Structure formats: C-alpha cells, structure tokens
Amino acid sequence: MSEYVLEMRDIVKSFPGVRALKGVQLKVRPGQVHALLGENGAGKSTLMKCLIGIYQKDSGTILYKGKETNFSNVYEALSSGISMIHQELTPVPARSVCENVWMGREPCKGILVDHKAMREKTKQLFDRLDVSIDPDAVMSSLTVAQMQMVEIVKAVSYDSDIVVMDEPTSSLTETEVENLFRIIGQLKEQGVAVIYISHKMDEIFRICDEITTFRDGEYISTDKVDEIDINTLITKMVGRELTQMFPKVECPIGETVLRVEHLSVPHLVHDVSFELRRGEILGFAGLVGAGRTELVEAIFGLRRKSQGKVYKDGKELQIKNPGDAIHNRIVLLTEDRRGQGTVGVRSVADNIVLSALERYGFPIRHREIRKDSTEYIEQLSIKTTGIHQLVMDLSGGNQQKVLVARLLLNDPDILIVDEPTRGIDVGAKSEIHAIITQLASMGKAIILISSELPEILGMSDRILVMHEGSMKAILDRREANQETIMSYATGGVEQ
Amino acid sequence: MEVQKIKRFTSTHSIWLVLVVMVIFTAVMNPRFLSMDNLHNILMTEAVIGILAAGVMWCILAKGIDLSLGSVVALVSVVSASFVQVFDYGSKLFPNLPDLPIGVGVAAGIAVGTLIGLINGLLVAYTKIPPFIATLGTQLIARSLAQLYTNAYPVPTLKPEFKALGQGWFLGMPNIVWFMVIILAISGFMLTQTRFGKNIYAIGGNEQAARVAGIHVEKNLIKVYTWSCFCAAVGGVLLAARAGSGNSSYGLNYELDAIAAVTVGGTSHSGGICRISGVIAGILILGVLKNAMIFIGINPYVQQAIKGAIIIGAVVFDMRKNAKKA
C-alpha cells in the first residue's frame, strides 16, 4: 500500500470542442487537506466529477487505496467511501432536513422507513459536528448557508475516506466557516483525506497541507503549503503568455456616457459606482459569484436594485425592465446563451429581430426582416444555411453571433457583454473579440465581463475588479496584470 | 434536388396528406360521405370547436393551456340568451327586461367571457401559478356562475334575428362556419403578421430569452388568455344562436376537443411551435374522423378509443420529427 489514499494519473477528459483535462495528476495522502487550485475553467471540478463517477475519464489511471478504480456512478463512489460536496446545492426543498441527509439510504425497519431512527441519527450527527439546525425543519425554510451546512453534514455522514469539497464556503457566514474548519479538523484526526477546492487564498493557507495547481486543464505543480507563498501560487495559477488573440485597437475615448452611483442589489452587490466613456471597453474581473452578472442585470432592468442611480448622458434613467433599457440604447449579451439568449425553436431571422420588432410595423414587413437579417448574417459571417434555419441547429459561436446581431440591430450606445466567448471555439472567439473592438472604435461604450483574465487584460481600457459583491479596484490598462487582478479578486489585497 | 423538395413538402404538410387519405378512404367506403350536405354538416359540427381552437392555440404556443373554455361557452350562452329572449315570451329569465336590440345580448356575452379570460391572464402572468391550475379553477367557477344565473334551467325562445347568427346561411355556407373562418383568419394573421405573434412565439420558445430581449412577458400573456376566452365567448354566442337557447350545461369538454385539434395540428406543448395551417388541418381531421367513423359504421364504443389513439400517434410522430431536427 502506498502512502497515498488516492492517486490520479494522466487523466484526460474531452467534451465536444474542448479538452477539459489534458493529462493531469493528483495525489492525496490520508489525514491531509489537499487544496486544488486554479482559475475558473482550469478543470478542477471536472477532475472531481471524473473521480466520483459523474463523468467518465477518456484515459488515465485512478488508484484508490492502491487499487485501480473506475466508478461508473455516484452510488458506487459513495459506497466505496468517496463523498462530495458540490458547488451547486441540490436540496429537495419541500422535504425535511433529515430526509435530505438520508436520501436514498433511509434507515428502514423491514420495508418501512424508520423515521424515528432517521431523526435520532441526524441529531447525533448534528451534535457531533456542532451544527444547530432542527432536523425536522423543512429544507426550504433554511438559509442558503444552513443548506450548505446540511450538505456538508450529509457528505460527512457517509463516513468516507475521502471527502471532496467544491467551494464549500462560497455561501457560508464567518461562524459557519469556523465550524466547517473544525469539522475538517475532526476529519483529519480520523484519517480522512479532504480535497478542498477554493479560490480563497486565506482559507487555503489556513487549513490545507498540500496544494495542487491546475491551469487550462493542465497540471502545474504540487507544493507543500509551508514551502510556498501567495504570490508564487497566483503566478502559477495564471502565469501564461498573452497571445495575439486580442486585436485591441487604441481608439479615442470620449465623454462619459454611463454613470452608476452607489448601486446595490440585496446580498449580491454592495454599493458599486463607476463611469463608462464613449469608445471605452471597461472590463469586469472577478471570480464566479463575485456579483458582476448581478450588477449588470440590475443596470439592465432584469433585477431589482435596492439602491443606486444610473445616469446616461447626464440624465437619470428609470429602468424597470429590459425593454426600458433597450429603449435607452443599453443592450445586454447574456452569459446564459441557451437559457436567456436564443429561442432555439425559432429561426435565425426571428432571433435576430426579436428585440427590434417595433421597427417592422403593422402588419410586419417581412421583406425588411429578411433584408436586415441577411445583412447581419453577412456582416458577422454567421455560418447558417439561411435565415430560416432554426437557431438550435447552429454551433455555439454562431448562436452567439446571432445574439450579437440582435444587439446591433437596436443601434446601442452601451453594450454589456457577459462572458461573450464562453464555450465557443477559438476561431469564433477571436471574431467576437474583433467585433467588440470594432464597436468600441465606432464610439460605443462597452462593459466586458469575463472570467478569463487574458481576455480582460487584452481587451479592456480599464478593469473593474469585484470580490464578493463589492468593487475592490478600478485599474488602468497599464497598471493591470494578472497577479494584481487576482489578488484583488480573491480578496487578498485590501483597499 | 427535386426529391428533397418533395420530401420537405411532404414533411411540412404531412398532416394535410393524412386528411386527404382519410377523406379518400371514407369516400371509397361510403360515397355518400362526400355529399355537400354531409360536408356542411362536418363543418357546422366543428365550427364552435374550431373557434375555441383558434384561441387555445395561443395558450399552448405560449407553453400554457386554457381549460376554462367549455365553461365560458356555457356561461356566455346563458348570459347572451337572457338578453335576447322573445319579448312577449311568458317565462323569460328577466320578465321586466325591456325589448333590447340583439347587439346588447351579444355584447354582454362577449364581455363576460372576455372578462374571465382577463382574469385567467392576470392569474397566469402575475401569480405564476401553472396555467393548468388557474384555468381549471376558472373552469369550475364559470360553470358554477352559469348554473347560478339560470338555476340550471335552459334559457329558450330566442329572437329570430339572434338565432339567424347561428342558423343562417351566407354565400352557400352556414354563418357559423364563416365565423370560424374569420376567427381562424384573425388568429393566423396575428400569428404571422404582427409583433404580438412574434412575441408569443418567443415567449413560448424561451420565456427568459424573450424577457431579456425586452419583451414584456406579462402583458403578452394577459393578451393571450384574454383572446383565448374571447374566442370561447364568440363560440358561446353562436352556440346559443344555433341551438335557439342558452344552457348552463353547454360546452362540456369542448376545451379538450379544441386542445386535441390544436395538438394534432402539430402545436408543441413545450411551446414556441405552432402553425395556423396545422391547426386548421387538426380541426378538420378530428371532424372528419368523427363523421367518417359513423359513415363507415364503426362500433360507437370503439370510436373514442380510435380518436385517442390518433391524438397520441400524432404527437409521437411530431416529437420524432422535431427530435430529428435537433
């Protein structure tokens, strides 16, 4: 038996169009907390999903307790002693806390569920782990933080040898974080290995023993926590060369067109103020969940703001819904292309003209729709069999271009583009970058949200960095680099 | 190329082919099926269902449903009938009512029906309860109102001018069929030629995307459910006119027949897919089927089963066609 409880070697995993894991490794010792570190999309969660049987690896070896293992589903992984706390919570909201904890393995008497035993066992667990939640409470009555604690308790209750925690503290308050760390301490004493995925440097340095870093689906290094400092670690995380993917053209920056003052969204965005000028690309950097999308949704009228004012050209705007925003020539390219962007069952033309239908009159002048959409198909070189093709039959990149066409048809002054190149191939990516740059040079003002630092750095004139709903810094293009942005985004540097 | 064209034509119009095949088959089995009288009879029987279909197709297109239609037909039939009973008829519902023009009865009926639709729309748009539940509730309420209004007695002996709406003929067709044609034409026009139609296609296809694109989803949903019950109200007035009386038991399960026609016509219950030509074909297919089964002499107890099988078959076929595309 080796010194490792888990060894993953040369793991490769591809998705259509993307190689998410390009032969990575991870070695975890029993009784240790092992941090898995990397930017969004570096492949951390994918590797963990390969481990517990949600995904099947394409190639590579997984040795668990010295034996080669390959779980084909989560149930197998759980019964072999590997449990996981997922980043996204999956509670059954209408059932009680204890039913959620014991779901799928309810203690039984014969064929009947033994509710009394279930409640007792939950109580014991909660007592042992110092969690004060009523086992009989309905799940939906809990706060998000409490639900997260239930999820943690559930993962621990399997008496696993390995517990994977994917961003477990993202919705916890400070006292609960302390509680979690105490639980992790207990687990260590019992010889359990914890794989800890987090972006929060302070946490990692406090509770972890070893750190494995990934970047773009590749293994970078494994270090002992007391032999490395934050800056080296950040460089390892992001340290790649900026490619020529970003055709940034210097263009004159004009007067202020958008001013946002003290904008807040309950629990998500706290008092953000900034200005945006004509011809400028303002990058929004931050980790997933930093509140960037919520901030622009509030500006665009998709989300109610609790306070704050938005001015365009010096006039205060009253935006109650996206329609108001579009009338004020503010448009949004959503990050959730399928969920909030395209209408898949409708044609390319219908999708392009969707938010500009007013201009086609009554009855609708179909010839103009045909003319306009054909024009944009050519201008943006959208690859389609024609304006009648259904949007769901297009590739991701071309769907994105259809949405860009929809924005442009409204002749906007301000474009908010949220993760414009997520999940699309490299070719379409640089085309979209070129379009954005071109729009800026035409005097449009652009807000670019991206979780890819090279994209932010390559495209933006200024960069606004957010951390947990607050604005941490606005950096000029010249003073910004990956390390400074990352330290602001992880909350490492205080203002 | 030619082959592909034919393939595409048959694939988009396959439902019309089904109709043609049904007609030919029945005509061969019994030539009297094609007599003018019988064809008029089919259209007349289906007219009210067809009018309801022109309404409920919008709800289904918007990923909803309207179960209240049949009850709205009943309520509207008694309300409008109560205003157009022959003046010197002895047992009028309102004995002291002055002699009113029939327009009052029509308007009152349409207004009551449309109001129920507005309520449906408000419920669906703002309380976010599922349309199935909202309109199931108003279905029961509307039926109950119709019974309360009349004590569940019929409202007979209507003025001849009113009855002419449902019993008269115009240009060789029953009036009631013309009304169906007009309502279907309006629906088809709105569907393809107006912003409203495009908005509903988008809302049904992806509500969130429609919202982000600046479409006021709630307002549009209210319009959809109001239009749906407006159609049912027209159906209720015509049914009262045709039968010569209003009755709180009219229209039972009509909404289900209308939904079946719309569904057979290729309208997707997952929203966003609907063609007026398909809906018309669906109405005709179910109408012809009902009539043909009588002509061929199929055991009445089997007829419902055949209808059921055809509805299921049509949807399975449609889903497969759509799945292949995706």
HADDOCK unambig.tbl for C-alpha pairs under 7 A between the chains (distance, minus, plus):
assign (segid A and resid 322 and name CA) (segid B and resid 211 and name CA) 6.92 0.50 0.50
assign (segid A and resid 322 and name CA) (segid B and resid 212 and name CA) 5.87 0.50 0.50
assign (segid A and resid 322 and name CA) (segid B and resid 213 and name CA) 6.87 0.50 0.50
assign (segid A and resid 322 and name CA) (segid B and resid 214 and name CA) 4.59 0.50 0.50
assign (segid A and resid 323 and name CA) (segid B and resid 214 and name CA) 3.78 0.50 0.50
assign (segid A and resid 323 and name CA) (segid B and resid 215 and name CA) 6.20 0.50 0.50
assign (segid A and resid 326 and name CA) (segid B and resid 214 and name CA) 6.66 0.50 0.50
assign (segid A and resid 339 and name CA) (segid B and resid 208 and name CA) 6.65 0.50 0.50
assign (segid A and resid 339 and name CA) (segid B and resid 209 and name CA) 6.63 0.50 0.50
assign (segid A and resid 340 and name CA) (segid B and resid 208 and name CA) 4.91 0.50 0.50
assign (segid A and resid 340 and name CA) (segid B and resid 209 and name CA) 3.91 0.50 0.50
assign (segid A and resid 340 and name CA) (segid B and resid 212 and name CA) 6.44 0.50 0.50
assign (segid A and resid 341 and name CA) (segid B and resid 209 and name CA) 4.67 0.50 0.50
assign (segid A and resid 342 and name CA) (segid B and resid 209 and name CA) 6.10 0.50 0.50
assign (segid A and resid 343 and name CA) (segid B and resid 202 and name CA) 6.17 0.50 0.50
assign (segid A and resid 343 and name CA) (segid B and resid 205 and name CA) 5.40 0.50 0.50
assign (segid A and resid 343 and name CA) (segid B and resid 206 and name CA) 5.31 0.50 0.50
assign (segid A and resid 343 and name CA) (segid B and resid 209 and name CA) 6.55 0.50 0.50
assign (segid A and resid 344 and name CA) (segid B and resid 205 and name CA) 6.88 0.50 0.50
assign (segid A and resid 345 and name CA) (segid B and resid 205 and name CA) 6.09 0.50 0.50
assign (segid A and resid 345 and name CA) (segid B and resid 272 and name CA) 6.48 0.50 0.50
assign (segid A and resid 354 and name CA) (segid B and resid 213 and name CA) 6.54 0.50 0.50
assign (segid A and resid 355 and name CA) (segid B and resid 213 and name CA) 4.94 0.50 0.50
assign (segid A and resid 355 and name CA) (segid B and resid 214 and name CA) 5.84 0.50 0.50
assign (segid A and resid 357 and name CA) (segid B and resid 195 and name CA) 6.06 0.50 0.50
assign (segid A and resid 362 and name CA) (segid B and resid 194 and name CA) 5.98 0.50 0.50
assign (segid A and resid 363 and name CA) (segid B and resid 193 and name CA) 5.01 0.50 0.50
assign (segid A and resid 363 and name CA) (segid B and resid 194 and name CA) 5.36 0.50 0.50
assign (segid A and resid 364 and name CA) (segid B and resid 193 and name CA) 4.95 0.50 0.50
assign (segid A and resid 364 and name CA) (segid B and resid 194 and name CA) 5.37 0.50 0.50
assign (segid A and resid 364 and name CA) (segid B and resid 195 and name CA) 6.89 0.50 0.50
assign (segid A and resid 392 and name CA) (segid B and resid 326 and name CA) 6.78 0.50 0.50
assign (segid A and resid 393 and name CA) (segid B and resid 326 and name CA) 6.24 0.50 0.50
